[in-house]
Amino acid sequence: MATRKSDFRRKLLITLLQGSVIVAEPLQAEPVTECDIGRFTYPMGVNPADVAIADLNNDGTDDMVVSNHQSDNVYVLSGRGNGEFDVLGSYSVGNAPWGVGVCDLNRDRKLDLVVANAGSYTLAVLLGNGDGTFNDASFYEVGSSPQSVTVADFNKDGIPDVVVPNPEAE
């Protein structure tokens, strides 16, 4: 079996660190090593826990949502298309947010956010405005200490389904 080198051209590596998000982008076309990476650092809240990527403002470029476990918020960053981002804003989402997901929950063709809040045992839903901004969160009880969220159309009815595992549920 032949060994194939990975080609990381035009790929981004996102690293969550205490208080910031680092987006690393290869600086050359060849497979990269650690020293070949350019970095952009974006200060976030305290203890970023999860990242979701989607085109939140309908400009054809991927944007980023970061949940901040100890700041009780999410940050929304607009992608420039070159590996850099602009912070669009932050939103309060409940106590100790971990997992974050993106989908069109209400089928209005605008992406919405879902956030699992481990500290308040809730799922926060922020309906999107289609321009990268979101309405205040609505909260739904989901059980003990939810730490992740997954969104898909599991039953093929055209409506997104939300799954929130509860590691401490009885």
TORKOL-4160 file (C-alpha; in steps of 0.2 Angstrom, whole numbers, padded with zeros to 4 digits, m for minus):
170
<pt num="1" X="0000" Y="0000" Z="0000"/>
<pt num="2" X="0007" Y="0017" Z="m0005"/>
<pt num="3" X="0009" Y="0031" Z="0008"/>
<pt num="4" X="0001" Y="0047" Z="0002"/>
<pt num="5" X="0006" Y="0064" Z="0010"/>
<pt num="6" X="m0008" Y="0075" Z="0015"/>
<pt num="7" X="m0010" Y="0091" Z="0005"/>
<pt num="8" X="m0015" Y="0105" Z="0017"/>
<pt num="9" X="m0017" Y="0119" Z="0004"/>
<pt num="10" X="m0030" Y="0131" Z="0008"/>
<pt num="11" X="m0035" Y="0122" Z="0024"/>
<pt num="12" X="m0037" Y="0130" Z="0040"/>
<pt num="13" X="m0033" Y="0123" Z="0057"/>
<pt num="14" X="m0043" Y="0130" Z="0072"/>
<pt num="15" X="m0036" Y="0128" Z="0089"/>
<pt num="16" X="m0046" Y="0132" Z="0105"/>
<pt num="17" X="m0035" Y="0139" Z="0119"/>
<pt num="18" X="m0039" Y="0147" Z="0136"/>
<pt num="19" X="m0046" Y="0164" Z="0131"/>
<pt num="20" X="m0043" Y="0163" Z="0112"/>
<pt num="21" X="m0045" Y="0155" Z="0096"/>
<pt num="22" X="m0030" Y="0152" Z="0084"/>
<pt num="23" X="m0034" Y="0150" Z="0066"/>
<pt num="24" X="m0018" Y="0143" Z="0057"/>
<pt num="25" X="m0017" Y="0144" Z="0038"/>
<pt num="26" X="m0003" Y="0136" Z="0027"/>
<pt num="27" X="0008" Y="0149" Z="0019"/>
<pt num="28" X="0014" Y="0138" Z="0005"/>
<pt num="29" X="0007" Y="0126" Z="m0008"/>
<pt num="30" X="0017" Y="0111" Z="m0002"/>
<pt num="31" X="0012" Y="0100" Z="0013"/>
<pt num="32" X="0015" Y="0110" Z="0028"/>
<pt num="33" X="0025" Y="0108" Z="0044"/>
<pt num="34" X="0023" Y="0117" Z="0060"/>
<pt num="35" X="0034" Y="0131" Z="0055"/>
<pt num="36" X="0026" Y="0135" Z="0039"/>
<pt num="37" X="0009" Y="0140" Z="0047"/>
<pt num="38" X="0003" Y="0158" Z="0048"/>
<pt num="39" X="m0008" Y="0162" Z="0063"/>
<pt num="40" X="m0022" Y="0174" Z="0067"/>
<pt num="41" X="m0027" Y="0175" Z="0085"/>
<pt num="42" X="m0044" Y="0180" Z="0090"/>
<pt num="43" X="m0047" Y="0184" Z="0109"/>
<pt num="44" X="m0063" Y="0175" Z="0114"/>
<pt num="45" X="m0072" Y="0173" Z="0131"/>
<pt num="46" X="m0065" Y="0162" Z="0145"/>
<pt num="47" X="m0062" Y="0144" Z="0140"/>
<pt num="48" X="m0068" Y="0142" Z="0122"/>
<pt num="49" X="m0076" Y="0125" Z="0121"/>
<pt num="50" X="m0083" Y="0121" Z="0103"/>
<pt num="51" X="m0083" Y="0129" Z="0086"/>
<pt num="52" X="m0096" Y="0128" Z="0072"/>
<pt num="53" X="m0093" Y="0133" Z="0054"/>
<pt num="54" X="m0106" Y="0139" Z="0042"/>
<pt num="55" X="m0110" Y="0154" Z="0030"/>
<pt num="56" X="m0120" Y="0164" Z="0043"/>
<pt num="57" X="m0122" Y="0180" Z="0033"/>
<pt num="58" X="m0125" Y="0173" Z="0016"/>
<pt num="59" X="m0110" Y="0181" Z="0008"/>
<pt num="60" X="m0103" Y="0164" Z="0001"/>
<pt num="61" X="m0089" Y="0163" Z="0014"/>
<pt num="62" X="m0088" Y="0152" Z="0029"/>
<pt num="63" X="m0091" Y="0160" Z="0046"/>
<pt num="64" X="m0087" Y="0154" Z="0064"/>
<pt num="65" X="m0096" Y="0152" Z="0080"/>
<pt num="66" X="m0087" Y="0149" Z="0096"/>
<pt num="67" X="m0094" Y="0143" Z="0113"/>
<pt num="68" X="m0086" Y="0150" Z="0128"/>
<pt num="69" X="m0088" Y="0138" Z="0143"/>
<pt num="70" X="m0084" Y="0150" Z="0157"/>
<pt num="71" X="m0090" Y="0167" Z="0149"/>
<pt num="72" X="m0108" Y="0160" Z="0146"/>
<pt num="73" X="m0108" Y="0166" Z="0128"/>
<pt num="74" X="m0105" Y="0162" Z="0110"/>
<pt num="75" X="m0094" Y="0173" Z="0099"/>
<pt num="76" X="m0099" Y="0175" Z="0080"/>
<pt num="77" X="m0085" Y="0179" Z="0068"/>
<pt num="78" X="m0087" Y="0183" Z="0050"/>
<pt num="79" X="m0075" Y="0175" Z="0038"/>
<pt num="80" X="m0066" Y="0186" Z="0025"/>
<pt num="81" X="m0062" Y="0172" Z="0013"/>
<pt num="82" X="m0043" Y="0173" Z="0016"/>
<pt num="83" X="m0042" Y="0164" Z="0033"/>
<pt num="84" X="m0045" Y="0179" Z="0043"/>
<pt num="85" X="m0061" Y="0184" Z="0053"/>
<pt num="86" X="m0070" Y="0199" Z="0060"/>
<pt num="87" X="m0079" Y="0198" Z="0076"/>
<pt num="88" X="m0098" Y="0201" Z="0073"/>
<pt num="89" X="m0103" Y="0200" Z="0091"/>
<pt num="90" X="m0106" Y="0189" Z="0106"/>
<pt num="91" X="m0123" Y="0182" Z="0113"/>
<pt num="92" X="m0127" Y="0176" Z="0131"/>
<pt num="93" X="m0133" Y="0158" Z="0129"/>
<pt num="94" X="m0134" Y="0151" Z="0147"/>
<pt num="95" X="m0123" Y="0144" Z="0160"/>
<pt num="96" X="m0108" Y="0134" Z="0154"/>
<pt num="97" X="m0111" Y="0132" Z="0136"/>
<pt num="98" X="m0101" Y="0118" Z="0128"/>
<pt num="99" X="m0107" Y="0112" Z="0111"/>
<pt num="100" X="m0113" Y="0123" Z="0097"/>
<pt num="101" X="m0123" Y="0118" Z="0081"/>
<pt num="102" X="m0129" Y="0128" Z="0066"/>
<pt num="103" X="m0145" Y="0124" Z="0056"/>
<pt num="104" X="m0161" Y="0132" Z="0049"/>
<pt num="105" X="m0173" Y="0126" Z="0063"/>
<pt num="106" X="m0188" Y="0136" Z="0058"/>
<pt num="107" X="m0186" Y="0134" Z="0039"/>
<pt num="108" X="m0185" Y="0153" Z="0035"/>
<pt num="109" X="m0169" Y="0150" Z="0025"/>
<pt num="110" X="m0158" Y="0159" Z="0039"/>
<pt num="111" X="m0146" Y="0149" Z="0049"/>
<pt num="112" X="m0150" Y="0147" Z="0068"/>
<pt num="113" X="m0138" Y="0143" Z="0082"/>
<pt num="114" X="m0141" Y="0129" Z="0095"/>
<pt num="115" X="m0130" Y="0128" Z="0111"/>
<pt num="116" X="m0129" Y="0115" Z="0124"/>
<pt num="117" X="m0127" Y="0123" Z="0141"/>
<pt num="118" X="m0120" Y="0111" Z="0154"/>
<pt num="119" X="m0122" Y="0122" Z="0169"/>
<pt num="120" X="m0140" Y="0126" Z="0167"/>
<pt num="121" X="m0146" Y="0109" Z="0159"/>
<pt num="122" X="m0153" Y="0119" Z="0144"/>
<pt num="123" X="m0152" Y="0120" Z="0125"/>
<pt num="124" X="m0151" Y="0138" Z="0119"/>
<pt num="125" X="m0159" Y="0142" Z="0102"/>
<pt num="126" X="m0154" Y="0159" Z="0094"/>
<pt num="127" X="m0164" Y="0162" Z="0078"/>
<pt num="128" X="m0154" Y="0170" Z="0064"/>
<pt num="129" X="m0158" Y="0186" Z="0055"/>
<pt num="130" X="m0148" Y="0180" Z="0039"/>
<pt num="131" X="m0135" Y="0193" Z="0041"/>
<pt num="132" X="m0124" Y="0185" Z="0054"/>
<pt num="133" X="m0134" Y="0192" Z="0069"/>
<pt num="134" X="m0145" Y="0183" Z="0080"/>
<pt num="135" X="m0160" Y="0186" Z="0091"/>
<pt num="136" X="m0160" Y="0183" Z="0110"/>
<pt num="137" X="m0159" Y="0165" Z="0115"/>
<pt num="138" X="m0174" Y="0155" Z="0120"/>
<pt num="139" X="m0171" Y="0140" Z="0132"/>
<pt num="140" X="m0177" Y="0122" Z="0133"/>
<pt num="141" X="m0173" Y="0110" Z="0147"/>
<pt num="142" X="m0164" Y="0095" Z="0141"/>
<pt num="143" X="m0158" Y="0086" Z="0156"/>
<pt num="144" X="m0141" Y="0084" Z="0166"/>
<pt num="145" X="m0125" Y="0092" Z="0160"/>
<pt num="146" X="m0127" Y="0093" Z="0141"/>
<pt num="147" X="m0110" Y="0095" Z="0133"/>
<pt num="148" X="m0113" Y="0093" Z="0114"/>
<pt num="149" X="m0127" Y="0095" Z="0101"/>
<pt num="150" X="m0129" Y="0087" Z="0084"/>
<pt num="151" X="m0142" Y="0093" Z="0071"/>
<pt num="152" X="m0148" Y="0083" Z="0056"/>
<pt num="153" X="m0164" Y="0077" Z="0048"/>
<pt num="154" X="m0164" Y="0060" Z="0055"/>
<pt num="155" X="m0182" Y="0055" Z="0050"/>
<pt num="156" X="m0181" Y="0063" Z="0033"/>
<pt num="157" X="m0196" Y="0074" Z="0036"/>
<pt num="158" X="m0187" Y="0090" Z="0030"/>
<pt num="159" X="m0186" Y="0097" Z="0047"/>
<pt num="160" X="m0170" Y="0098" Z="0057"/>
<pt num="161" X="m0169" Y="0086" Z="0072"/>
<pt num="162" X="m0158" Y="0091" Z="0087"/>
<pt num="163" X="m0149" Y="0078" Z="0098"/>
<pt num="164" X="m0142" Y="0083" Z="0115"/>
<pt num="165" X="m0133" Y="0069" Z="0124"/>
<pt num="166" X="m0133" Y="0070" Z="0143"/>
<pt num="167" X="m0118" Y="0061" Z="0151"/>
<pt num="168" X="m0125" Y="0062" Z="0169"/>
<pt num="169" X="m0143" Y="0057" Z="0165"/>
<pt num="170" X="m0150" Y="0043" Z="0175"/>
